Amino acid sequence: MRFLRQSMIGLFLAAVTLGLLVWAVQMIGGAVQTRMADTSVAPPARERVFSVNVVKAEMGTQSPVLESFGEIASRRTLELRAADGGRVIGLADGFEDGGVVKAGDVLVRLDPADALSALQRGQSDLADAQAEARDAARGLELARDELSAAQEQADLRVRAAKRQTDLVQRGVGTTAAEETAELAASAARQAVLARRQALAQAEARVDQATTSIARVEIALAEAQRRLDDTVITAPFDGTLSGATVVEGRLVTINERLAELIDPDDLEVSFRLSTAQYARLLDTDGSILKSDVRVTLDVAGVDLEARGRVTRTSAAAGEGQTGRLVFASLENPVGFKPGDFVTSRVQEPPLENVILLPSSAVDAAGTVLVLGEEDRLEAARVTVLRRQDDDVLVRGDIVGREVVEARSPLLGAGIAVKPLRRGALPPAEPEMLELTEERRAKLVAFVEANKRMPEDAKARVLAQLSEAKVSAKVVARIESRMGG
């Protein structure tokens, strides 16, 4: 009985379990069928609207600026060389690299002993030549007197011969006396010829003495120049560079002693492409005397000088392209020859152009303009110039609002929310509060900078002394410090 009871209980539990499983399967199947039979209702789609900055396209006249990198050079640079060899016996106090000299200052003195001896020998030779010239002049005067006496004696002999001939014709004189008189006249004429030859020799001696004096004077002038060349002076105001001699050193002929540079007569040379160069030509093909602005970045302060284009190079240069342009600078305070600077040249004005941010124009030359219901439209423009972050264009967009910055999310037909510049608050420069340690490092670096002019250094120190300092100034100084 016990076995039967337990068997019935087990059978009952198995039946209940099987029934529960069948019920669960039915419930799950019904739920799945109900879910599959239901129709899903999607929420209504909403159009996405982007906020964009817009700028109004206004036509006007703009003056483009060509930007290029150039090098500062002095228009007057002179190499000081020794015209003759010798020992250096004297140097100017400022004869050193960076020394400032004035026009006429004696820079180098060479030993003048040899040149002085040559000058004295030349003076002695000149005295001898002048004495010879005086002797030749006296000899010429005596030769002329002797010729006059010989000529008078010859005239007397000729007249005597004529008288003897007349006496013979009248039958008073003898033939022997006539022949004797004629022989005497002939001898007198021969003596005149000899005196004329002596006169010619005296004249030739005078000419030789004159030539000798001229030759000696040339040698004397050369000796004087050699003596003058032992003293080297500054031909103009300037600064010395590359001084290589010391007192007591032997220098050779044409040896380079130093270089004299005029720091106030500077110019900048920069290279332009052929297309850029063509924009600066006038109708005659000559380059325009355009204004130039030169900038040198020095520890947070830009040194700036203005000038004017003066000329171009005669040739493009071997292995070079474009054109090399030169511009003279006015009042180039703080600039030195060899500085690498940024040059900005003013181009002739362009009329009927539109100034836009460069980010508003894509590579295909199209811009996005604001249309009806604040939807974007594509418009094509012609890019004329690129000026840093701006472009100068022409196109049929005058008076319309243009998107300042394009992005892949923007395109024709997209609705946008325009943000105009007049509604934006003006951006203020970022200011920093410096710690005492950081401020001290910046001040020490600026004070130790030898290339910065005193006025620029004073301006930077005044900014660093304030409670808040411009972040741009701090970043530029720290970039020079390597921090």
MOVENCOR-V560209 format. One record per pair of residues at least 6 apart in sequence whose C-alpha atoms are under 7 Angstrom apart, sorted by the first residue. I is the first residue (numbers start at 0). J is the second residue. Records with the same first field share a line. If there is no record, write none. Layout:
I->J, J
This chain:
48->414, 415, 416
49->414, 415, 416
50->415, 416, 417, 418
51->402, 415, 416, 417, 418
52->402, 403, 417, 418, 419
53->400, 401, 402, 403, 417, 418, 419
54->400, 401, 402, 403, 419
55->398, 399, 400, 401
56->353, 396, 397, 398, 399, 400, 401
57->353, 397, 398
58->351, 352, 353, 397
59->350, 351, 352, 353
60->348, 349, 350, 351, 352
61->348, 349, 350, 352
62->345, 346, 347, 348, 349
63->345, 346, 348
64->343, 344, 345, 346, 386
65->343, 344, 345, 346
66->342, 343, 344
67->269, 270, 271, 341, 342, 343
68->269, 340, 341, 342
69->267, 268, 269, 339, 340, 341, 342
70->267, 268, 269, 337, 338, 339, 340
71->265, 266, 267, 268, 335, 336, 337, 338, 339
72->265, 266, 267, 336, 337
73->260, 261, 262, 264, 265, 266, 336
74->264, 265, 266
75->260, 261, 264
76->259, 260, 261
77->258, 259, 260
78->255, 257, 258, 259
79->255, 256, 257, 258, 259
80->253, 254, 255, 256
81->252, 253, 254, 255
82->228, 252, 253
83->251, 252, 253
84->250, 251, 252
85->109, 110, 249, 250, 251
86->109, 110, 247, 248, 249, 250
87->108, 109, 110, 246, 247, 248, 249
88->108, 109, 110, 246, 247
89->107, 108, 109, 246
90->106, 107, 108, 246
91->105, 106, 107
93->99, 100
94->106, 242
95->239, 242
96->239, 240, 241, 242
97->238, 239, 240
98->238, 239
99->237, 238, 239
100->236, 237, 238
101->233, 235, 236, 237
102->233, 234, 235, 236
103->232, 233, 234
104->232, 233
105->230, 231, 232, 233
106->231, 232, 233
107->230, 231
108->229, 230, 231
109->229, 230
110->229
111->226, 229
114->222, 225, 226
115->226
117->222
118->219, 222, 223
121->215, 218, 219
122->219
124->215
125->212, 215, 216
128->208, 211, 212
129->212
131->208
132->205, 208, 209
135->201, 204, 205
136->205
138->201
139->198, 201, 202
142->194, 197, 198, 201
143->198
145->194
146->191, 194, 195
149->187, 190, 191
150->191
152->187
153->184, 187, 188
156->180, 183, 184, 187
157->184
159->180
160->177, 180, 181, 184
163->172, 176, 177, 180
164->177
166->172
167->173, 174
236->261
237->259, 260, 261, 262
238->259, 260, 261, 262
239->257, 258, 259, 260
240->257, 258, 259
241->257, 258
242->256, 257
243->256, 257
244->256
262->335
263->331
265->327, 328
266->325, 326, 327, 328
267->325, 326, 327
268->323, 324, 325, 326
269->323, 324, 325
270->321, 322, 323, 324
271->321, 322, 323
272->320, 321, 322
273->321, 322
276->322
279->286, 287, 346
280->286, 287
281->287
288->307, 308, 309
289->307, 308, 344, 345
290->306, 307, 308, 344, 345
291->305, 306, 307, 308, 342, 343, 344, 345
292->304, 305, 306, 342, 343, 344
293->303, 304, 305, 340, 341, 342, 343
294->301, 302, 303, 304, 340, 341, 342
295->301, 302, 303, 340, 341
296->302
297->451
298->475, 476, 479
299->472, 475, 476
300->455
302->333
304->328, 329, 330, 331
305->328, 329
306->326, 327, 328, 329
307->326, 327, 328
308->325, 326, 327
309->325, 326, 327
310->324, 325
311->323, 324, 325
312->322, 323, 324
315->321, 322
333->451, 452
352->391, 392, 393
353->391, 392, 393
354->389, 390, 391, 392
355->389, 390, 391
356->388, 389, 390, 403
357->388, 389, 390
358->403, 404, 405
359->366, 402, 403, 404, 405
360->366
364->379, 380, 381, 382
365->377, 378, 379, 380
366->377, 378, 379, 401
367->375, 376, 377, 378, 401, 402
368->375, 376, 377, 378, 399, 400, 401, 402
369->375, 376, 399, 400, 401
370->376
373->414, 415, 416
374->412, 413, 414, 415
375->410, 411, 412, 413, 414
376->411, 412
377->411
379->394
380->392, 393, 394
381->392, 393, 394
382->390, 391, 392, 393
383->391, 392
384->390, 391
385->391
429->469, 470
430->467, 468, 469, 470
431->467, 468, 469, 470
432->466, 467, 468
438->463
442->460
445->456
462->468
